[in-house]
């Protein structure tokens, strides 16, 4: 049976391992996850099946300035079209283990998060990772009422160089994948 719950510290090693496979080596570290867990504006929901962590979603809540702070100041002008649509819920990262994809688990996770955290938020933002010509989350998000808002080219390049994470699509020295922002207004 699939179960959704808040991240516990004991989950961090499993989450890092899953992140290394699905998002790239060192994309998320145990230090980052522990810091995120301490932030009152961040929720990390994990998906568990038979006591094994098979997925997670990292969500930030806040106002427009919080969203710009996360997505990046250089993207403020693009994001200004949604400036008056807050408060916001931002799904920063969403992952389901490859062996469990295509079974409706991500849709259930999206709905769980929206039901649990989205009550007083006017707008939910979800970030999709564009790898080559594919946006793996696109059909799931659109099926759940999200609309594609914009694409930020080479979004992870400077971050991958600074933090030295290895993109599973691009390899090293840097990630050239784009970020596609999806928006759902209530």
VOBA-1610 file (N, C-alpha, C; in pm, whole numbers, padded with zeros to 5 digits, always signed):
BEGIN
Unk+00083-00118+00000Unk+00000+00000+00000Unk+00088+00125+00000Unk+00047+00226-00075Unk+00119+00352-00084Unk+00071+00446+00026Unk+00166+00511+00091Unk+00137+00598+00205Unk+00211+00730+00187Unk+00144+00843+00214Unk+00207+00975+00207Unk+00221+01029+00348Unk+00336+01092+00376Unk+00358+01149+00509Unk+00470+01252+00501Unk+00486+01327+00611Unk+00595+01424+00619Unk+00729+01353+00634Unk+00832+01415+00580Unk+00968+01363+00592Unk+01010+01356+00738Unk+01075+01246+00773Unk+01138+01231+00903Unk+01289+01224+00879Unk+01366+01259+00978Unk+01512+01259+00961Unk+01565+01122+00918Unk+01502+01015+00963Unk+01548+00881+00925Unk+01533+00855+00775Unk+01451+00935+00706Unk+01427+00919+00562Unk+01535+00982+00476Unk+01614+01072+00533Unk+01707+01152+00454Unk+01802+01067+00369Unk+01867+00963+00422Unk+01958+00885+00337Unk+01887+00821+00216Unk+01766+00769+00237Unk+01691+00710+00125Unk+01652+00816+00022Unk+01613+00934+00071Unk+01573+01041-00020Unk+01692+01089-00102Unk+01809+01101-00040Unk+01930+01141-00113Unk+01964+01037-00219Unk+01953+00911-00185Unk+01982+00803-00280Unk+01887+00810-00401Unk+01758+00829-00374Unk+01659+00840-00482Unk+01685+00964-00566Unk+01717+01074-00503Unk+01749+01198-00573Unk+01871+01181-00663Unk+01974+01113-00613Unk+02095+01091-00694Unk+02064+01018-00823Unk+01972+00922-00818Unk+01935+00845-00936Unk+01847+00927-01030Unk+01744+00989-00976Unk+01643+01055-01059Unk+01678+01197-01100Unk+01749+01272-01013Unk+01777+01413-01041Unk+01923+01442-01070Unk+02009+01351-01032Unk+02151+01369-01056Unk+02229+01366-00926Unk+02348+01311-00936Unk+02434+01296-00817Unk+02461+01432-00754Unk+02433+01440-00625Unk+02454+01559-00544Unk+02357+01674-00571Unk+02248+01648-00644Unk+02148+01753-00664Unk+02089+01792-00528Unk+02059+01693-00446Unk+02015+01717-00308Unk+02112+01646-00214Unk+02151+01714-00110Unk+02240+01653-00011Unk+02165+01640+00121Unk+02220+01558+00209Unk+02156+01542+00340Unk+02157+01674+00417Unk+02260+01753+00402Unk+02265+01884+00469Unk+02153+01974+00418Unk+02136+01981+00285Unk+02029+02063+00229Unk+01892+02017+00278Unk+01869+01887+00278Unk+01739+01836+00320Unk+01711+01866+00467Unk+01812+01853+00551Unk+01795+01884+00693Unk+01766+02033+00713Unk+01832+02118+00634Unk+01804+02262+00641Unk+01663+02292+00593Unk+01621+02231+00483Unk+01485+02251+00433Unk+01382+02207+00535Unk+01408+02095+00601Unk+01315+02042+00700Unk+01295+02140+00816Unk+01396+02219+00848Unk+01387+02316+00957Unk+01314+02444+00918Unk+01295+02468+00788Unk+01230+02589+00740Unk+01079+02576+00754Unk+01015+02669+00826Unk+00871+02661+00851Unk+00788+02681+00724Unk+00847+02736+00618Unk+00775+02757+00493Unk+00795+02642+00393Unk+00860+02536+00437Unk+00889+02423+00348Unk+00825+02296+00404Unk+00762+02221+00316Unk+00710+02088+00350Unk+00774+01988+00256Unk+00814+01876+00311Unk+00866+01767+00229Unk+00778+01647+00256Unk+00704+01607+00154Unk+00613+01494+00164Unk+00681+01375+00097Unk+00685+01262+00166Unk+00745+01142+00109Unk+00636+01041+00075Unk+00668+00957-00022Unk+00580+00847-00062Unk+00649+00719-00019Unk+00576+00637+00053Unk+00630+00514+00106Unk+00545+00397+00059Unk+00610+00291+00018Unk+00540+00168-00021Unk+00616+00052+00043Unk+00546-00027+00122Unk+00609-00139+00192Unk+00734-00097+00267Unk+00723+00017+00337Unk+00830+00071+00420Unk+00953+00117+00340Unk+00939+00130+00209Unk+01048+00181+00125Unk+01006+00316+00069Unk+01095+00414+00077Unk+01069+00546+00022Unk+01079+00537-00130Unk+00969+00570-00199Unk+00969+00559-00346Unk+00946+00694-00415Unk+00930+00801-00338Unk+00911+00931-00399Unk+00902+01041-00295Unk+00900+01164-00345Unk+00889+01279-00256Unk+00850+01403-00336Unk+00805+01503-00263Unk+00775+01633-00322Unk+00816+01739-00220Unk+00894+01838-00266Unk+00938+01949-00181Unk+00855+02071-00219Unk+00788+02128-00118Unk+00695+02238-00142Unk+00732+02358-00054Unk+00729+02475-00115Unk+00753+02600-00042Unk+00625+02681-00047Unk+00592+02750+00061Unk+00476+02839+00060Unk+00523+02980+00091Unk+00452+03078+00033Unk+00490+03216+00060Unk+00428+03313-00038Unk+00482+03434-00036Unk+00432+03539-00123Unk+00518+03547-00250Unk+00493+03649-00330Unk+00564+03664-00457Unk+00715+03677-00436Unk+00756+03753-00336Unk+00899+03772-00311Unk+00967+03640-00275Unk+00896+03555-00200Unk+00950+03423-00167Unk+00971+03340-00294Unk+00875+03348-00387Unk+00885+03271-00512Unk+01002+03322-00596Unk+01015+03454-00606Unk+01127+03512-00680Unk+01259+03471-00615Unk+01261+03471-00481Unk+01382+03431-00409Unk+01423+03289-00442Unk+01325+03201-00457Unk+01361+03064-00491Unk+01394+03051-00640Unk+01307+03097-00726Unk+01324+03076-00871Unk+01441+03156-00924Unk+01464+03275-00868Unk+01580+03354-00908Unk+01542+03496-00945Unk+01614+03590-00888Unk+01590+03733-00911Unk+01595+03768-01059Unk+01682+03704-01135Unk+01695+03738-01277Unk+01569+03701-01357Unk+01478+03624-01295Unk+01354+03586-01363Unk+01234+03667-01315Unk+01258+03771-01235Unk+01151+03852-01178Unk+01056+03906-01286Unk+01111+03959-01395Unk+01025+04021-01497Unk+00931+03918-01561Unk+00979+03797-01582Unk+00895+03692-01639Unk+00784+03655-01540Unk+00820+03644-01412Unk+00726+03604-01309Unk+00626+03715-01273Unk+00656+03840-01312Unk+00571+03952-01272Unk+00426+03937-01320Unk+00403+03857-01423Unk+00266+03835-01471Unk+00178+03765-01368Unk+00238+03697-01273Unk+00159+03630-01169Unk+00176+03696-01032Unk+00238+03812-01030Unk+00271+03879-00904Unk+00149+03898-00813Unk+00034+03931-00869Unk-00085+03958-00789Unk-00170+03834-00763Unk-00118+03717-00791Unk-00197+03594-00780Unk-00163+03511-00657Unk-00091+03569-00561Unk-00052+03495-00440Unk-00161+03502-00336Unk-00143+03433-00224Unk-00022+03362-00184Unk+00000+03236-00269Unk+00124+03189-00264Unk+00168+03082-00353Unk+00209+02956-00278Unk+00198+02848-00350Unk+00254+02719-00310Unk+00343+02680-00427Unk+00471+02653-00402Unk+00565+02619-00509Unk+00616+02479-00488Unk+00587+02394-00586Unk+00643+02259-00584Unk+00779+02265-00651Unk+00881+02264-00568Unk+01019+02279-00612Unk+01071+02154-00680Unk+01044+02039-00620Unk+01099+01914-00669Unk+00999+01802-00647Unk+00977+01720-00749Unk+00886+01605-00738Unk+00952+01485-00803Unk+00955+01374-00731Unk+01023+01254-00782Unk+00944+01129-00743Unk+00932+01038-00838Unk+00885+00902-00811Unk+00989+00808-00871Unk+01029+00708-00795Unk+01124+00607-00841Unk+01078+00550-00976Unk+01170+00537-01070Unk+01137+00489-01205Unk+01054+00360-01205Unk+01084+00270-01114Unk+01012+00142-01114Unk+00866+00156-01072Unk+00828+00272-01018Unk+00690+00294-00975Unk+00619+00400-01059Unk+00685+00450-01162Unk+00623+00551-01248Unk+00517+00486-01337Unk+00420+00567-01378Unk+00313+00519-01465Unk+00204+00443-01392Unk+00201+00452-01260Unk+00102+00381-01180Unk+00007+00476-01108Unk+00011+00607-01144Unk-00078+00705-01084Unk-00031+00760-00950Unk+00089+00723-00908Unk+00137+00767-00776Unk+00166+00916-00775Unk+00225+00970-00881Unk+00253+01114-00885Unk+00123+01194-00882Unk+00022+01150-00954Unk-00107+01219-00951Unk-00164+01219-00810Unk-00156+01106-00742Unk-00205+01099-00604Unk-00122+01188-00512Unk+00008+01194-00535Unk+00094+01281-00455Unk+00059+01428-00478Unk+00040+01468-00603Unk-00001+01606-00634Unk-00131+01640-00562Unk-00229+01551-00573Unk-00359+01575-00508Unk-00346+01580-00357Unk-00264+01492-00300Unk-00242+01490-00155Unk-00184+01624-00109Unk-00080+01670-00179Unk-00016+01796-00143Unk-00113+01912-00157Unk-00187+01916-00269Unk-00282+02025-00290Unk-00389+02026-00181Unk-00439+01909-00144Unk-00542+01900-00039Unk-00485+01939+00096Unk-00364+01894+00126Unk-00303+01918+00257Unk-00254+02062+00274Unk-00192+02116+00170Unk-00125+02245+00184Unk-00185+02359+00103Unk-00265+02328+00004Unk-00310+02430-00090Unk-00434+02507-00052Unk-00493+02480+00064Unk-00619+02540+00102Unk-00627+02690+00095Unk-00530+02762+00149Unk-00536+02908+00150Unk-00449+02972+00042Unk-00390+02893-00042Unk-00306+02945-00150Unk-00393+02973-00272Unk-00371+03088-00335Unk-00446+03121-00455Unk-00386+03057-00580Unk-00255+03041-00579Unk-00186+02991-00698Unk-00083+02886-00657Unk-00083+02776-00733Unk+00015+02670-00711Unk+00108+02668-00832Unk+00237+02673-00805Unk+00339+02671-00910Unk+00412+02538-00901Unk+00436+02477-01015Unk+00512+02353-01016Unk+00623+02365-01120Unk+00741+02322-01081Unk+00856+02329-01170Unk+00875+02194-01238Unk+00885+02198-01370Unk+00912+02079-01448Unk+01052+02088-01507Unk+01122+01978-01506Unk+01258+01970-01558Unk+01249+01929-01704Unk+01292+02014-01796Unk+01292+01981-01938Unk+01426+01920-01973Unk+01421+01793-02009Unk+01543+01719-02043Unk+01539+01687-02191Unk+01629+01751-02266Unk+01622+01738-02412Unk+01492+01802-02457Unk+01409+01726-02526Unk+01278+01777-02569Unk+01164+01725-02481Unk+01196+01656-02373Unk+01095+01597-02287Unk+01076+01677-02158Unk+00951+01687-02117Unk+00917+01742-01986Unk+00837+01632-01917Unk+00905+01546-01842Unk+00837+01429-01785Unk+00710+01460-01706Unk+00703+01572-01639Unk+00587+01605-01555Unk+00473+01671-01633Unk+00495+01710-01757Unk+00399+01792-01831Unk+00259+01730-01836Unk+00246+01608-01881Unk+00112+01550-01897Unk+00042+01532-01763Unk+00117+01496-01660Unk+00058+01478-01527Unk+00007+01612-01474Unk+00089+01717-01489Unk+00049+01848-01439Unk-00072+01901-01517Unk-00068+01890-01649Unk-00180+01939-01730Unk-00308+01863-01698Unk-00297+01733-01675Unk-00413+01652-01638Unk-00473+01698-01504Unk-00388+01758-01420Unk-00431+01805-01288Unk-00459+01956-01284Unk-00481+02015-01401Unk-00525+02155-01408Unk-00416+02260-01416Unk-00291+02221-01428Unk-00182+02318-01441Unk-00169+02359-01588Unk-00126+02484-01609Unk-00100+02533-01743Unk+00047+02575-01752Unk+00108+02547-01867Unk+00246+02586-01887Unk+00254+02738-01889Unk+00341+02794-01807Unk+00352+02939-01793Unk+00473+02994-01869Unk+00591+02935-01849Unk+00710+02983-01918Unk+00822+02879-01910Unk+00922+02900-01993Unk+01041+02814-01992Unk+01163+02900-01963Unk+01245+02854-01871Unk+01369+02924-01837Unk+01485+02838-01889Unk+01546+02881-01997Unk+01651+02804-02064Unk+01776+02790-01975Unk+01839+02673-01982Unk+01963+02645-01909Unk+01953+02682-01760Unk+01836+02662-01703Unk+01807+02708-01569Unk+01905+02655-01464Unk+01944+02530-01474Unk+02027+02468-01370Unk+02178+02480-01397Unk+02217+02549-01503Unk+02359+02554-01541Unk+02448+02609-01429Unk+02422+02731-01384Unk+02511+02790-01284Unk+02504+02714-01152Unk+02386+02666-01115Unk+02370+02590-00991Unk+02449+02458-00999Unk+02445+02393-01116Unk+02517+02266-01128Unk+02668+02287-01122Unk+02715+02398-01174Unk+02858+02428-01165Unk+02898+02463-01022Unk+02816+02545-00957Unk+02847+02589-00820Unk+02840+02473-00721Unk+02737+02391-00732Unk+02717+02282-00635Unk+02776+02150-00685Unk+02824+02148-00808Unk+02887+02030-00868Unk+02796+01908-00870Unk+02666+01930-00901Unk+02582+01813-00918Unk+02589+01766-01062Unk+02566+01639-01082Unk+02582+01577-01213Unk+02443+01541-01267Unk+02400+01613-01368Unk+02270+01591-01430Unk+02268+01455-01501Unk+02162+01374-01479Unk+02156+01244-01547Unk+02139+01258-01699Unk+02092+01372-01744Unk+02072+01397-01888Unk+02199+01453-01952Unk+02258+01554-01889Unk+02369+01629-01948Unk+02507+01580-01905Unk+02513+01516-01790Unk+02643+01475-01737Unk+02717+01595-01680Unk+02847+01599-01700Unk+02927+01711-01650Unk+02989+01782-01769Unk+03032+01902-01760Unk+03052+01981-01640Unk+02929+02057-01593Unk+02827+02077-01678Unk+02712+02154-01630Unk+02582+02101-01690Unk+02475+02130-01619Unk+02342+02093-01664Unk+02288+02202-01757Unk+02244+02164-01875Unk+02190+02260-01970Unk+02038+02244-01986Unk+01977+02169-01895Unk+01832+02150-01900Unk+01759+02280-01867Unk+01639+02292-01921Unk+01556+02408-01893Unk+01457+02376-01782Unk+01408+02481-01720Unk+01303+02472-01619Unk+01174+02520-01686Unk+01069+02443-01675Unk+00939+02486-01726Unk+00848+02507-01606Unk+00791+02626-01598Unk+00706+02661-01486Unk+00560+02641-01527Unk+00489+02565-01444Unk+00347+02541-01462Unk+00272+02610-01349Unk+00154+02662-01381Unk+00076+02737-01282Unk-00067+02685-01280Unk-00122+02676-01159Unk-00263+02639-01140Unk-00323+02742-01045Unk-00423+02811-01092Unk-00491+02911-01007Unk-00620+02852-00952Unk-00649+02890-00825Unk-00773+02838-00768Unk-00887+02935-00788
//
